[in-house]
Amino acid sequence: MILHLAVFRWNDDVTPDDVAAVEEELAAFRPKVPEILDYHFGADLGLREGNGDFAVLALVATPDDLNAYLDHPAHKELAARVLAPRIASRLALQFTLDAPIGAGLLPASY
């Protein structure tokens, strides 16, 4: 599996209402791309200095599925219409995930 993570810093004029609108758009977008196995997004909790403001995490099975997700017309439209006008900077990465998110991360007694 491949985990794709995009971290954004918002423009200075982005408001909490803007972020809520982004979250609504992302939630509506998710079902449009069948290659996405798992999908999460949210604002930084503000627990550490220097973090980004917001992140999107998508889990896909293969590199082809990653390309299908990132190149999907609905993704391109969302990025251009909703994200790009609000983003000051973006950083992304992909890495191989050996187990599903949450699998085996906590001891059985937790």
DSSP file (Angstrom, degrees, kcal/mol; ACC not computed):
  #  RESIDUE AA STRUCTURE BP1 BP2  ACC     N-H-->O    O-->H-N    N-H-->O    O-->H-N    TCO  KAPPA ALPHA  PHI   PSI    X-CA   Y-CA   Z-CA
    1    1 A M              0   0    0      0, 0.0    96,-2.7     0, 0.0     2,-0.5   0.000 360.0 360.0 360.0 154.3    0.0    0.0    0.0
    2    2 A I  E     -AB  60  96A   0     58,-3.2    58,-2.5    94,-0.2     2,-0.6  -0.971 360.0-154.0-121.0 128.4    1.0    3.6   -0.6
    3    3 A L  E     -AB  59  95A   0     92,-3.1    92,-2.0    -2,-0.5     2,-0.5  -0.893   9.4-164.3-100.2 125.6    0.3    6.4    1.8
    4    4 A H  E     -AB  58  94A   0     54,-3.1    54,-2.6    -2,-0.6     2,-0.4  -0.945   7.6-174.9-109.6 128.1    0.1    9.9    0.2
    5    5 A L  E     -AB  57  93A   0     88,-2.8    88,-2.0    -2,-0.5     2,-0.4  -0.990   7.3-174.0-127.4 127.5    0.3   12.8    2.6
    6    6 A A  E     -AB  56  92A   0     50,-2.7    50,-2.5    -2,-0.4     2,-0.4  -0.986   6.3-166.3-119.4 129.6   -0.1   16.5    1.6
    7    7 A V  E     -AB  55  91A   0     84,-3.3    84,-2.3    -2,-0.4     2,-0.3  -0.960   8.7-166.3-118.9 131.5    0.5   19.2    4.2
    8    8 A F  E     -AB  54  90A   0     46,-3.3    45,-2.8    -2,-0.4    46,-1.6  -0.846  19.0-153.6-118.1 150.4   -0.6   22.8    3.6
    9    9 A R  E     - B   0  89A   0     80,-2.3    79,-3.1    -2,-0.3    80,-1.5  -0.992  31.1-132.1-113.3 131.7    0.1   26.2    5.0
   10   10 A W  E     - B   0  87A   0     -2,-0.5    77,-0.2    77,-0.2    76,-0.1  -0.414  21.9 -99.7 -79.9 155.7   -2.9   28.5    4.5
   11   11 A N    >   -     0   0    0     75,-3.0     3,-1.7    -2,-0.1    -1,-0.1  -0.348  42.4-105.4 -61.6 156.6   -2.6   32.0    3.2
   12   12 A D  T 3  S+     0   0    0      1,-0.3    -1,-0.1    -3,-0.1    -2,-0.1   0.756 117.8  56.6 -61.0 -26.0   -2.9   34.6    6.0
   13   13 A D  T 3  S+     0   0    0      2,-0.0     2,-0.3    73,-0.0    -1,-0.3   0.394  75.3 119.3 -91.4   5.3   -6.4   35.5    5.1
   14   14 A V    <   -     0   0    0     -3,-1.7    -4,-0.1    72,-0.2    72,-0.0  -0.559  49.4-158.3 -73.5 130.4   -7.9   32.0    5.4
   15   15 A T     >  -     0   0    0     -2,-0.3     4,-2.1     1,-0.1     3,-0.2  -0.564  32.5-103.9-104.1 166.4  -10.6   31.9    8.0
   16   16 A P  H  > S+     0   0    0      0, 0.0     4,-2.3     0, 0.0     5,-0.2   0.858 124.3  55.7 -56.9 -34.6  -12.1   29.1   10.1
   17   17 A D  H  > S+     0   0    0      2,-0.2     4,-2.0     1,-0.2     5,-0.1   0.882 105.2  51.9 -65.2 -37.2  -15.1   29.3    7.8
   18   18 A D  H  > S+     0   0    0      2,-0.2     4,-2.3    -3,-0.2    -1,-0.2   0.921 109.6  49.2 -62.1 -43.9  -12.8   28.8    4.8
   19   19 A V  H  X S+     0   0    0     -4,-2.1     4,-2.4     1,-0.2    -2,-0.2   0.902 109.3  52.0 -64.2 -41.0  -11.3   25.7    6.4
   20   20 A A  H  X S+     0   0    0     -4,-2.3     4,-2.1     1,-0.2    -1,-0.2   0.886 109.0  51.0 -61.4 -38.8  -14.8   24.3    7.1
   21   21 A A  H  X S+     0   0    0     -4,-2.0     4,-2.2     2,-0.2    -2,-0.2   0.899 108.8  51.1 -65.8 -40.6  -15.6   24.8    3.5
   22   22 A V  H  X S+     0   0    0     -4,-2.3     4,-2.7     1,-0.2    -2,-0.2   0.925 109.2  51.1 -60.1 -44.9  -12.5   22.9    2.4
   23   23 A E  H  X S+     0   0    0     -4,-2.4     4,-2.2     1,-0.2    -2,-0.2   0.892 109.2  50.3 -62.3 -40.0  -13.4   20.1    4.8
   24   24 A E  H  X S+     0   0    0     -4,-2.1     4,-2.0     2,-0.2    -1,-0.2   0.918 111.7  48.2 -62.6 -43.4  -16.9   19.9    3.2
   25   25 A E  H  X S+     0   0    0     -4,-2.2     4,-1.9     1,-0.2    -2,-0.2   0.906 111.3  49.9 -64.9 -41.8  -15.4   19.8   -0.3
   26   26 A L  H  X S+     0   0    0     -4,-2.7     4,-1.9     1,-0.2    -1,-0.2   0.902 109.5  51.2 -64.4 -40.8  -12.9   17.1    0.7
   27   27 A A  H  < S+     0   0    0     -4,-2.2    -1,-0.2     1,-0.2    -2,-0.2   0.896 112.5  46.2 -63.1 -40.0  -15.6   14.9    2.2
   28   28 A A  H  < S+     0   0    0     -4,-2.0    -1,-0.2     1,-0.2    -2,-0.2   0.808 111.4  53.7 -71.4 -29.4  -17.7   15.2   -0.9
   29   29 A F  H >< S+     0   0    0     -4,-1.9     3,-2.5     1,-0.2     4,-0.4   0.887  89.2  77.3 -70.9 -40.4  -14.7   14.5   -3.1
   30   30 A R  G >< S+     0   0    0     -4,-1.9     3,-1.4     1,-0.3     6,-0.2   0.797  90.6  51.1 -46.0 -48.7  -13.7   11.2   -1.5
   31   31 A P  G 3  S+     0   0    0      0, 0.0    -1,-0.3     0, 0.0    -2,-0.1   0.631  95.8  73.1 -69.2 -10.1  -16.3    8.9   -3.0
   32   32 A K  G <  S+     0   0    0     -3,-2.5    -2,-0.2    -4,-0.2    42,-0.1   0.636  91.1  59.3 -77.8 -13.2  -15.5   10.1   -6.5
   33   33 A V    X   -     0   0    0     -3,-1.4     3,-1.6    -4,-0.4    -1,-0.2  -0.887  62.3-171.5-122.1  99.5  -12.2    8.2   -6.7
   34   34 A P  T 3  S+     0   0    0      0, 0.0    -1,-0.1     0, 0.0    -2,-0.1   0.708  80.1  70.3 -65.8 -19.3  -12.6    4.4   -6.2
   35   35 A E  T 3  S+     0   0    0     30,-0.1     2,-0.5    25,-0.1    26,-0.5   0.705  75.3  97.7 -71.0 -18.4   -8.9    3.9   -6.0
   36   36 A I    <   -     0   0    0     -3,-1.6    24,-0.2    -6,-0.2     3,-0.1  -0.607  48.2-179.9 -75.6 120.2   -8.8    5.6   -2.5
   37   37 A L  S    S+     0   0    0     22,-3.4     2,-0.3    -2,-0.5    23,-0.2   0.819  71.5   6.4 -87.7 -35.9   -8.8    2.9    0.2
   38   38 A D  E     -C   59   0A   0     21,-1.2    21,-2.8     2,-0.0     2,-0.4  -0.988  67.1-172.3-148.8 148.7   -8.7    5.2    3.1
   39   39 A Y  E     +C   58   0A   0     -2,-0.3     2,-0.3    19,-0.2    19,-0.2  -0.979   8.1 167.2-152.0 127.3   -8.9    9.0    3.4
   40   40 A H  E     +C   57   0A   0     17,-2.6    17,-3.3    -2,-0.4     2,-0.3  -0.976   2.4 169.9-140.3 152.3   -8.4   11.4    6.2
   41   41 A F  E     +C   56   0A   0     -2,-0.3     2,-0.3    15,-0.2    15,-0.2  -0.983  10.1 137.3-156.7 157.4   -8.0   15.2    6.5
   42   42 A G  E     -C   55   0A   0     13,-1.9    13,-2.2    -2,-0.3     2,-0.2  -0.927  46.4 -77.8 171.8 166.9   -7.9   17.8    9.2
   43   43 A A  E     -C   54   0A   0     -2,-0.3    11,-0.3    11,-0.2    10,-0.1  -0.490  55.1 -96.6 -78.9 148.4   -6.5   20.9   10.7
   44   44 A D        -     0   0    0      9,-2.4    -1,-0.1    -2,-0.2     9,-0.0  -0.360  26.0-133.3 -61.0 143.7   -3.3   20.8   12.8
   45   45 A L        -     0   0    0     -3,-0.1    -1,-0.1     1,-0.0     8,-0.1   0.589  32.9-124.2 -78.0 -10.8   -4.0   20.6   16.5
   46   46 A G        +     0   0    0      2,-0.1     3,-0.1     1,-0.0    -2,-0.0   0.767  69.1 133.0  75.6  24.7   -1.5   23.3   17.2
   47   47 A L        +     0   0    0      1,-0.1     2,-0.3     2,-0.0    -1,-0.0   0.709  67.5  32.9 -82.6 -20.5    0.5   21.2   19.7
   48   48 A R  S >  S-     0   0    0      0, 0.0     3,-1.0     0, 0.0    -1,-0.1  -0.992  83.2-113.2-138.1 143.5    3.9   22.0   18.2
   49   49 A E  T 3  S+     0   0    0     -2,-0.3    -2,-0.0     1,-0.2    -3,-0.0  -0.401  96.5  31.1 -68.1 148.5    5.5   25.1   16.6
   50   50 A G  T 3  S+     0   0    0      1,-0.3    -1,-0.2    -2,-0.1     2,-0.0   0.402  83.8 134.4  87.8  -2.9    6.4   24.9   13.0
   51   51 A N    <   -     0   0    0     -3,-1.0    -1,-0.3     1,-0.1    -7,-0.0  -0.271  59.9-102.0 -72.1 164.2    3.7   22.4   11.8
   52   52 A G        -     0   0    0      1,-0.1   -43,-0.2   -43,-0.1    -1,-0.1  -0.195  26.2-122.1 -70.5 176.7    1.6   22.9    8.7
   53   53 A D  S    S+     0   0    0    -45,-2.8    -9,-2.4     1,-0.3     2,-0.3   0.746  84.2   5.4 -93.1 -28.0   -1.9   24.1    9.0
   54   54 A F  E     -AC   8  43A   0    -46,-1.6   -46,-3.3   -11,-0.3     2,-0.3  -0.992  61.4-161.0-158.5 149.2   -3.8   21.3    7.4
   55   55 A A  E     -AC   7  42A   0    -13,-2.2   -13,-1.9    -2,-0.3     2,-0.4  -0.982   7.8-157.4-139.5 152.2   -3.2   17.8    6.0
   56   56 A V  E     -AC   6  41A   0    -50,-2.5   -50,-2.7    -2,-0.3     2,-0.4  -0.999  12.6-168.2-125.9 130.4   -4.8   15.3    3.6
   57   57 A L  E     -AC   5  40A   0    -17,-3.3   -17,-2.6    -2,-0.4     2,-0.4  -0.979   6.0-179.9-121.1 128.7   -3.9   11.6    3.8
   58   58 A A  E     -AC   4  39A   0    -54,-2.6   -54,-3.1    -2,-0.4     2,-0.5  -0.993  13.2-154.5-129.4 138.0   -4.9    9.1    1.2
   59   59 A L  E     +AC   3  38A   0    -21,-2.8   -22,-3.4    -2,-0.4   -21,-1.2  -0.950  20.5 169.9-112.4 126.8   -4.2    5.4    1.1
   60   60 A V  E     -A    2   0A   0    -58,-2.5   -58,-3.2    -2,-0.5   -24,-0.1  -0.854  35.3-127.6-130.8 166.8   -4.0    3.6   -2.2
   61   61 A A  S    S+     0   0    0    -26,-0.5    -1,-0.1    -2,-0.3   -58,-0.1   0.867  80.8  10.5 -85.4 -37.8   -2.9    0.1   -3.2
   62   62 A T  S  > S-     0   0    0    -27,-0.1     4,-2.1   -61,-0.1     5,-0.1  -0.865  74.5-103.1-139.8 165.4   -0.5    0.7   -6.1
   63   63 A P  H  > S+     0   0    0      0, 0.0     4,-2.4     0, 0.0     5,-0.2   0.879 122.5  55.2 -58.2 -36.9    1.5    3.4   -7.9
   64   64 A D  H  > S+     0   0    0      1,-0.2     4,-2.4     2,-0.2     5,-0.1   0.893 106.7  50.2 -62.7 -38.5   -1.1    3.2  -10.7
   65   65 A D  H  > S+     0   0    0      2,-0.2     4,-2.3     1,-0.2    -1,-0.2   0.879 108.2  53.0 -67.0 -37.0   -3.8    3.9   -8.1
   66   66 A L  H  X S+     0   0    0     -4,-2.1     4,-2.9     2,-0.2     5,-0.3   0.940 110.8  46.4 -61.2 -46.6   -1.9    6.9   -6.8
   67   67 A N  H  X S+     0   0    0     -4,-2.4     4,-2.5     1,-0.2    -2,-0.2   0.896 110.1  53.5 -63.3 -39.7   -1.7    8.3  -10.3
   68   68 A A  H  X S+     0   0    0     -4,-2.4     4,-0.5     2,-0.2    -1,-0.2   0.903 113.0  44.8 -61.0 -40.5   -5.4    7.6  -10.9
   69   69 A Y  H >< S+     0   0    0     -4,-2.3     3,-0.9     2,-0.2     6,-0.2   0.966 117.6  41.4 -65.9 -54.4   -6.2    9.5   -7.7
   70   70 A L  H 3< S+     0   0    0     -4,-2.9    -2,-0.2     1,-0.2    -1,-0.2   0.808 120.7  43.1 -68.6 -29.5   -3.9   12.5   -8.3
   71   71 A D  H 3< S+     0   0    0     -4,-2.5    -1,-0.2    -5,-0.3    -2,-0.2   0.450  83.9 123.5 -94.4  -1.4   -4.7   12.8  -12.0
   72   72 A H    XX  -     0   0    0     -3,-0.9     4,-2.5    -4,-0.5     3,-0.6  -0.351  68.5-128.3 -61.2 135.6   -8.5   12.3  -11.5
   73   73 A P  H 3> S+     0   0    0      0, 0.0     4,-2.4     0, 0.0     5,-0.2   0.855 109.6  54.3 -55.4 -35.9  -10.4   15.2  -13.0
   74   74 A A  H 3> S+     0   0    0      2,-0.2     4,-2.2     1,-0.2     5,-0.1   0.869 109.2  48.3 -67.0 -35.1  -12.3   15.6   -9.8
   75   75 A H  H <> S+     0   0    0     -3,-0.6     4,-2.8    -6,-0.2     5,-0.2   0.925 112.0  48.1 -68.9 -45.1   -9.1   15.9   -7.9
   76   76 A K  H  X S+     0   0    0     -4,-2.5     4,-2.2     1,-0.2    -2,-0.2   0.904 113.2  48.3 -62.3 -40.5   -7.6   18.4  -10.3
   77   77 A E  H  X S+     0   0    0     -4,-2.4     4,-2.8    -5,-0.2     5,-0.4   0.923 112.7  48.0 -65.7 -44.6  -10.8   20.5  -10.2
   78   78 A L  H  X>S+     0   0    0     -4,-2.2     4,-2.5     1,-0.2     5,-1.6   0.920 112.1  49.6 -61.5 -45.0  -10.9   20.4   -6.4
   79   79 A A  I  <>S+     0   0    0     -4,-2.8     5,-3.3     3,-0.2    -1,-0.2   0.911 116.8  41.0 -62.0 -42.8   -7.2   21.4   -6.2
   80   80 A A  I  <5S+     0   0    0     -4,-2.2    -2,-0.2    -5,-0.2    -1,-0.2   0.903 124.8  33.8 -73.4 -41.6   -7.7   24.3   -8.6
   81   81 A R  I  <5S+     0   0    0     -4,-2.8    -3,-0.2    -5,-0.2    -2,-0.2   0.876 132.8  19.7 -84.2 -39.9  -11.0   25.6   -7.3
   82   82 A V  I  <5S+     0   0    0     -4,-2.5     4,-0.2    -5,-0.4    -3,-0.2   0.865 128.8  30.9-102.9 -45.3  -10.8   25.0   -3.6
   83   83 A L  I >><S+     0   0    0     -5,-1.6     3,-2.2     2,-0.1     4,-1.3   0.956 107.4  59.0 -86.5 -53.3   -7.2   24.5   -2.5
   84   84 A A  G >4<S+     0   0    0     -5,-3.3     3,-0.5     1,-0.3    -4,-0.1   0.838 102.6  54.1 -51.8 -42.3   -5.0   26.6   -4.7
   85   85 A P  G 34 S+     0   0    0      0, 0.0    -1,-0.3     0, 0.0    -2,-0.1   0.721 117.0  38.7 -65.6 -16.9   -6.6   29.9   -3.8
   86   86 A R  G <4 S+     0   0    0     -3,-2.2   -75,-3.0    -4,-0.2     2,-0.5   0.568  94.8  97.1-106.8 -12.0   -6.1   29.3   -0.1
   87   87 A I  E <<  +B   10   0A   0     -4,-1.3   -77,-0.2    -3,-0.5     3,-0.1  -0.688  37.1 177.3 -94.5 127.1   -2.7   27.6    0.0
   88   88 A A  E    S-     0   0A   0    -79,-3.1     2,-0.3    -2,-0.5   -78,-0.2   0.808  78.9  -1.9 -86.0 -37.9    0.6   29.5    0.7
   89   89 A S  E     -B    9   0A   0    -80,-1.5   -80,-2.3     2,-0.0     2,-0.4  -0.993  60.8-160.9-153.2 155.8    2.7   26.4    0.5
   90   90 A R  E     -B    8   0A   0     -2,-0.3     2,-0.4   -82,-0.2   -82,-0.2  -0.998   4.7-176.4-139.4 138.7    2.3   22.6    0.0
   91   91 A L  E     +B    7   0A   0    -84,-2.3   -84,-3.3    -2,-0.4     2,-0.3  -0.998  12.9 177.1-134.3 133.1    4.5   19.7    0.8
   92   92 A A  E     +B    6   0A   0     -2,-0.4     2,-0.3   -86,-0.2   -86,-0.2  -0.927   6.9 172.5-134.6 158.6    3.7   16.1   -0.2
   93   93 A L  E     -B    5   0A   0    -88,-2.0   -88,-2.8    -2,-0.3     2,-0.4  -0.980  16.0-149.5-156.8 160.8    5.2   12.7    0.0
   94   94 A Q  E     +B    4   0A   0     -2,-0.3     2,-0.3   -90,-0.2   -90,-0.2  -0.989  19.2 171.0-130.7 142.0    4.4    9.1   -0.6
   95   95 A F  E     -B    3   0A   0    -92,-2.0   -92,-3.1    -2,-0.4     2,-0.3  -0.987  38.0 -96.3-147.1 160.3    5.7    6.1    1.2
   96   96 A T  E     -B    2   0A   0     -2,-0.3     2,-0.5   -94,-0.2   -94,-0.2  -0.562  31.6-156.8 -76.7 133.4    5.0    2.4    1.4
   97   97 A L        -     0   0    0    -96,-2.7     4,-0.1    -2,-0.3    -1,-0.0  -0.961   5.2-162.7-113.2 121.5    2.8    1.3    4.2
   98   98 A D  S    S+     0   0    0     -2,-0.5    -1,-0.1     1,-0.1   -96,-0.0   0.725  74.5  24.9 -78.8 -21.8    3.2   -2.4    5.2
   99   99 A A  S    S-     0   0    0      4,-0.1     3,-0.1   -98,-0.0    -1,-0.1  -0.958  95.8 -85.3-139.3 155.5    0.0   -2.6    7.2
  100  100 A P    >   -     0   0    0      0, 0.0     3,-2.3     0, 0.0    -2,-0.1  -0.206  63.4 -80.7 -57.3 152.7   -3.3   -0.8    7.1
  101  101 A I  T 3  S+     0   0    0      1,-0.3     3,-0.1    -4,-0.1   -42,-0.0  -0.326 119.1  15.4 -56.7 130.6   -3.5    2.4    9.2
  102  102 A G  T >  S+     0   0    0      1,-0.3     3,-1.1    -3,-0.1     2,-0.5   0.196  89.8 134.9  90.6 -16.5   -4.1    1.5   12.8
  103  103 A A  T <  S-     0   0    0     -3,-2.3    -1,-0.3     1,-0.3    -4,-0.1  -0.537  83.6 -13.3 -72.8 120.6   -3.1   -2.2   12.4
  104  104 A G  T 3  S+     0   0    0     -2,-0.5    -1,-0.3     2,-0.1     4,-0.1   0.637  98.1 119.6  70.3  15.3   -0.9   -3.3   15.2
  105  105 A L    <   +     0   0    0     -3,-1.1    -2,-0.1     2,-0.1    -1,-0.1   0.784  68.7  49.2 -84.1 -25.5   -0.1    0.2   16.4
  106  106 A L  S    S-     0   0    0     -4,-0.4    -2,-0.1     1,-0.0    -1,-0.1  -0.895  91.9-108.2-114.1 142.8   -1.4   -0.3   19.9
  107  107 A P    >   -     0   0    0      0, 0.0     3,-2.0     0, 0.0    -2,-0.1  -0.308  33.7-111.5 -63.4 153.1   -0.7   -3.1   22.3
  108  108 A A  T 3  S+     0   0    0      1,-0.3    -2,-0.0     2,-0.1    -4,-0.0   0.777 116.9  55.7 -58.0 -28.5   -3.5   -5.6   22.8
  109  109 A S  T 3         0   0    0      1,-0.2    -1,-0.3     0, 0.0    -3,-0.0   0.485 360.0 360.0 -84.8  -2.2   -3.9   -4.4   26.4
  110  110 A Y    <         0   0    0     -3,-2.0    -1,-0.2     0, 0.0    -2,-0.1   0.502 360.0 360.0 -66.9 360.0   -4.4   -0.8   25.5
